Amino acid sequence: MKKYKIYKHIGSLSQVNNGWIKELNLISWDDREPVYDIRTWNDGHTEYGKGVTITAGQMAILKTLLNEMEVF
């Protein structure tokens, strides 16, 4: 398991069938620069599933894209 530090819990997106919660967090993996991270976590944040990491620059682009998008 990788070393990580959650700097900021931004929000919960959903709860999956096993009770874990898909979250958006600002997190540092292996003492690297913090990134935005979407993945599932168990209740105590001691175990995690596969996820996606996004740099601050990528998050700014994603935010712009989402703001321009029509919700369907």
Secondary structure as GFF3:
##gff-version 3
##sequence-region A 1 72
A	DSSP	beta_strand	4	15	.	.	.	ID=ss1
A	DSSP	beta_strand	21	29	.	.	.	ID=ss2
A	DSSP	beta_strand	35	41	.	.	.	ID=ss3
A	DSSP	beta_strand	48	54	.	.	.	ID=ss4
A	DSSP	alpha_helix	56	68	.	.	.	ID=ss5
###
